[in-house]
Amino acid sequence: MSSLFDLSNQTAVVIGGTGELCGAMAEGLAAAGAHVVLVGRSVEKATARLAKIEEAGGSASFEAADVSSKAGLVDLCERITTKHPTLPLVAPRTEALLRPRS
């Protein structure tokens, strides 16, 4: 069963990964073997989440970004794809999914 969820040698980008809900998602992806890139605005929250993932034996890094604008999102994508050319997994901010669409 564990091979079904094996993400070894994969990179997962978790936008909002410094928060509670997306942070828990990031921890799960790391536990499955992925290198997780946490995306958020708070270095303090990122440091705590990175420590939690690494203490559990996972691998993670942090990209500071404000993705509330198209320019911020484009900048983030350019930085991440430069460091991680193959990105099979991207987890969106959950609040973006809950926001009413106009």
C-alpha atoms as a printed R data frame, in Angstrom:
    type eleno elety resid chain resno       x      y       z
1   ATOM     1    CA   MET     A     1   0.000  0.000   0.000
2   ATOM     2    CA   SER     A     2   2.842  2.448   0.754
3   ATOM     3    CA   SER     A     3   4.116  2.153  -2.837
4   ATOM     4    CA   LEU     A     4   0.750  3.500  -3.985
5   ATOM     5    CA   PHE     A     5   1.603  6.791  -2.275
6   ATOM     6    CA   ASP     A     6   5.356  6.802  -2.887
7   ATOM     7    CA   LEU     A     7   6.486 10.249  -4.007
8   ATOM     8    CA   SER     A     8  10.226  9.625  -3.762
9   ATOM     9    CA   ASN     A     9  12.256 11.712  -6.216
10  ATOM    10    CA   GLN     A    10   9.274 14.018  -6.795
11  ATOM    11    CA   THR     A    11   8.931 17.718  -5.998
12  ATOM    12    CA   ALA     A    12   5.679 19.120  -4.643
13  ATOM    13    CA   VAL     A    13   4.962 22.854  -4.487
14  ATOM    14    CA   VAL     A    14   2.465 23.749  -1.766
15  ATOM    15    CA   ILE     A    15   1.177 27.295  -2.086
16  ATOM    16    CA   GLY     A    16   0.154 28.396   1.383
17  ATOM    17    CA   GLY     A    17   2.300 25.625   2.851
18  ATOM    18    CA   THR     A    18   3.255 27.746   5.848
19  ATOM    19    CA   GLY     A    19  -0.378 27.806   7.032
20  ATOM    20    CA   GLU     A    20  -2.249 25.161   8.971
21  ATOM    21    CA   LEU     A    21  -4.285 23.299   6.351
22  ATOM    22    CA   CYS     A    22  -1.792 23.471   3.492
23  ATOM    23    CA   GLY     A    23   1.028 22.911   5.975
24  ATOM    24    CA   ALA     A    24  -0.555 19.606   6.994
25  ATOM    25    CA   MET     A    25  -0.816 18.737   3.298
26  ATOM    26    CA   ALA     A    26   2.886 19.570   2.895
27  ATOM    27    CA   GLU     A    27   3.782 17.310   5.812
28  ATOM    28    CA   GLY     A    28   1.836 14.443   4.240
29  ATOM    29    CA   LEU     A    29   3.546 14.906   0.875
30  ATOM    30    CA   ALA     A    30   6.949 14.978   2.582
31  ATOM    31    CA   ALA     A    31   6.085 11.846   4.572
32  ATOM    32    CA   ALA     A    32   5.317 10.143   1.240
33  ATOM    33    CA   GLY     A    33   8.845 10.987   0.077
34  ATOM    34    CA   ALA     A    34   8.428 14.195  -1.930
35  ATOM    35    CA   HIS     A    35  10.714 17.181  -1.582
36  ATOM    36    CA   VAL     A    36   8.218 19.887  -0.627
37  ATOM    37    CA   VAL     A    37   8.580 23.537  -1.591
38  ATOM    38    CA   LEU     A    38   6.593 25.596   0.885
39  ATOM    39    CA   VAL     A    39   5.299 28.867  -0.544
40  ATOM    40    CA   GLY     A    40   4.186 31.668   1.753
41  ATOM    41    CA   ARG     A    41   4.903 35.134   3.058
42  ATOM    42    CA   SER     A    42   6.027 34.404   6.606
43  ATOM    43    CA   VAL     A    43   9.630 33.336   7.148
44  ATOM    44    CA   GLU     A    44   8.808 32.650  10.794
45  ATOM    45    CA   LYS     A    45   5.968 30.242   9.933
46  ATOM    46    CA   ALA     A    46   8.086 28.643   7.213
47  ATOM    47    CA   THR     A    47  10.961 28.029   9.606
48  ATOM    48    CA   ALA     A    48   8.641 26.247  12.035
49  ATOM    49    CA   ARG     A    49   7.026 24.124   9.300
50  ATOM    50    CA   LEU     A    50  10.401 23.241   7.749
51  ATOM    51    CA   ALA     A    51  11.677 22.102  11.145
52  ATOM    52    CA   LYS     A    52   8.582 19.934  11.650
53  ATOM    53    CA   ILE     A    53   8.986 18.287   8.233
54  ATOM    54    CA   GLU     A    54  12.724 17.726   8.694
55  ATOM    55    CA   GLU     A    55  12.272 16.342  12.232
56  ATOM    56    CA   ALA     A    56   9.936 13.741  10.736
57  ATOM    57    CA   GLY     A    57  12.623 12.775   8.201
58  ATOM    58    CA   GLY     A    58  11.222 14.753   5.267
59  ATOM    59    CA   SER     A    59  12.819 17.166   2.848
60  ATOM    60    CA   ALA     A    60  11.562 20.708   2.281
61  ATOM    61    CA   SER     A    61  12.534 24.220   1.256
62  ATOM    62    CA   PHE     A    62  10.844 27.627   1.307
63  ATOM    63    CA   GLU     A    63  10.067 30.237  -1.320
64  ATOM    64    CA   ALA     A    64   8.805 33.567  -0.011
65  ATOM    65    CA   ALA     A    65   6.065 34.910  -2.250
66  ATOM    66    CA   ASP     A    66   2.852 36.868  -2.355
67  ATOM    67    CA   VAL     A    67   0.753 35.179  -5.013
68  ATOM    68    CA   SER     A    68  -2.226 37.510  -4.683
69  ATOM    69    CA   SER     A    69  -1.212 39.176  -7.956
70  ATOM    70    CA   LYS     A    70  -0.421 37.780 -11.376
71  ATOM    71    CA   ALA     A    71   3.060 39.353 -11.226
72  ATOM    72    CA   GLY     A    72   3.780 37.647  -7.898
73  ATOM    73    CA   LEU     A    73   2.636 34.299  -9.246
74  ATOM    74    CA   VAL     A    74   4.699 34.652 -12.429
75  ATOM    75    CA   ASP     A    75   7.783 35.574 -10.379
76  ATOM    76    CA   LEU     A    76   7.261 32.546  -8.129
77  ATOM    77    CA   CYS     A    77   6.854 30.204 -11.108
78  ATOM    78    CA   GLU     A    78  10.066 31.482 -12.681
79  ATOM    79    CA   ARG     A    79  12.034 31.022  -9.448
80  ATOM    80    CA   ILE     A    80  10.702 27.539  -8.775
81  ATOM    81    CA   THR     A    81  11.080 26.209 -12.312
82  ATOM    82    CA   THR     A    82  14.676 27.430 -12.349
83  ATOM    83    CA   LYS     A    83  15.453 25.418  -9.214
84  ATOM    84    CA   HIS     A    84  13.160 22.460  -9.950
85  ATOM    85    CA   PRO     A    85  12.724 21.996 -13.725
86  ATOM    86    CA   THR     A    86  10.350 19.034 -13.349
87  ATOM    87    CA   LEU     A    87   7.330 19.735 -11.146
88  ATOM    88    CA   PRO     A    88   4.700 17.022 -11.151
89  ATOM    89    CA   LEU     A    89   2.752 18.249  -8.095
90  ATOM    90    CA   VAL     A    90   1.349 21.680  -7.260
91  ATOM    91    CA   ALA     A    91  -1.106 22.185  -4.410
92  ATOM    92    CA   PRO     A    92  -3.143 25.420  -4.600
93  ATOM    93    CA   ARG     A    93  -4.044 27.657  -1.717
94  ATOM    94    CA   THR     A    94  -7.245 26.237  -0.296
95  ATOM    95    CA   GLU     A    95  -8.830 29.634   0.259
96  ATOM    96    CA   ALA     A    96  -8.471 30.318  -3.458
97  ATOM    97    CA   LEU     A    97 -10.647 27.280  -4.083
98  ATOM    98    CA   LEU     A    98 -13.293 28.502  -1.641
99  ATOM    99    CA   ARG     A    99 -13.415 32.095  -2.874
100 ATOM   100    CA   PRO     A   100 -16.534 32.897  -4.927
101 ATOM   101    CA   ARG     A   101 -15.769 33.285  -8.603
102 ATOM   102    CA   SER     A   102 -17.026 36.325 -10.468
